[in-house]
Structure formats: C-alpha cells, structure tokens
Amino acid sequence: MRALACIVVAVFSATTWTAAAEPVDPQCEGPHSIASPLPDACLGVIDTDRPHQTDTPHVVPAGHLQIESGVAEAQLGGTVGAPAGADHTAHVVLFDDCYELGLVSDVELQLFFTHAAFDPAQGKLLPPGPAGARAKFSVVKEHGWIPAISLVPWVYAIPVAPSQSFRAGPYVFLAHELSDRFELEVNAGLLFGAAPKPRAAVVLASALTFNVVGEFSVYAEIYATGPDVALGTGALWAFNRDMQIDLGTYIGVHGDESVVTPFVGFSIRR
C-alpha cells in the first residue's frame, strides 16, 4: 500500500512538473495593440457575439479586426404586443453588421450598423440604421469558479432616421465554462432611451451553448429588455479558425418583439 501511494505521488509530481515546465511562446506574452498585433500563431478559434443576443465578455485579439454580419433576417408576424388589426407584414433586414477592433490587449471597440431593410408588402426599402457603438473592457479572466467578466459602456442606438430613437446604457457581460461542452453567458444592464421607447429598462439575458462536435455548437437563450422578451435558438459552426456561419431564430414572447425572426449570419476575423 505504501509503495502504491509512493507511485501515485511520483506520477502526480511528474505530471505537475511537466505542465509547469511546458514552454510558453514569448511572442504570445505581454501587451499587444494595433501597432503590435497579437501574432497569428497565438490566435485561437474565432469567438463571436453572434448569433445569440446574449453577448460574450471575450474580446477580439489586439490588433485584429472582426466582422460579424447578420446577413439576412425576416421579422415575421408583426410584434407579440401589437393590438388587433396592427401591421403584421414581414420586414426583411439585410447586413445588420458589427465591426470589431482589438485596440489593445483586453480592450475592444465595436461599431454597429443596419445597412438595409425591406418591406415586401409595400415593395420599398426602409431607412437604414440605427447605428451604435460600444467598448468592451475585459476586467476578469475566467479562473476556476470565477467567470470571465467585461464592462461594456454601450450607445445602443444612434438614430439615422426620424422613426428611430436614441438608446444607451452600461452593461456587464459574464461567461463561464460549465464543462468541456457547456458554456453559460449572462448579460445585465440598464438601457436609457428617448420616446417612443421606455425612458429606462433593465436588460437581462442568458444563453446556454452546447458544443456538439468539433467547432459546431447549438444554443438556447432568453433575452429581456424591460417588458420586451424573446427566446432564441440556433447553431454556429466555425468551419475555419477565422470564419464562422450561423443560423437560427428569435421567438417573441412579450412586448415589442417580432413573433418569429429566422436569420442567417457570417463572421470573419483578420
């Protein structure tokens, strides 16, 4: 028994020493920026906010650009909170995009813009926009039971047409790997805006992602902005280290949310 215990201790010590002694590429260490990007050899698989509305606290690597595009989505059936007799025609949104830049290590700048929308019933284009901008500051790295945390000041909507309203507020993004296959992401924040939207709303969102195989995952989420509540489900596949496709649907539950919104998207990092 004593000999067995000695063997176990020796194996554990050797394993620990090997892990501790494993060399780290020095070019992946230290701060990086636009002027000194994180080398390609240090990059992992693309990590996106898409396709769920619950966003990740992880930031784009310093010095790299990431484009996440909602290539097409169809807002069907009007909104669940609309009165009887309201407009229930479909609206098609094209290229609802987010442009993300890793400014320095642990800091990311994001710009949003909806490039086009179309009303099939009237056969006309709707005004583009709104625009938006936010910064993502990674303040805590995931370690053990401690989740990854980012602080996110967000100008959610900058009007570019009379029908749009200004909205902005502070957010906190969290994420934790529950196991090798499950990841939980949570967003919380306050959103302040101008009429016709509510002056202030609490934002709560949570998404559970399951890794099926390789870089193919599925997810389910719930997202609420004040009284506006939606569910979401879909799939994402990083078919390349720097490219991802996704598809799914949002389902309105309450308030100013479309009854159903199927979508398809694409993301790329450079």
Buried (B, 14 or more C-beta within 10 A) or exposed (E): EEEEEEEEEEEEEEEEEEEEEEEEEEEEEEEBBEEEBBEEEBBEEBBBBBBBBBBBBBBBBBBBBBBBBBBBBBBBBBBBBBEEEEEEEBBBBBBBBBBBBBBBBBBBBBBBBBEBBBBEEEEEEBBBBBBBBBBBBBEEEBEEEEBBBBBBBBBBBBBBEEEBBBBBBBBBBBBBBEEEEEBBBBBBBEBBBBEEBBEEBEBBBBBBBBBEEEBEBBBBBBBBBBEBBBBBBBBBBBEEEBBBBBBBBBBBBBBBBBBBBBBBBBBBBE
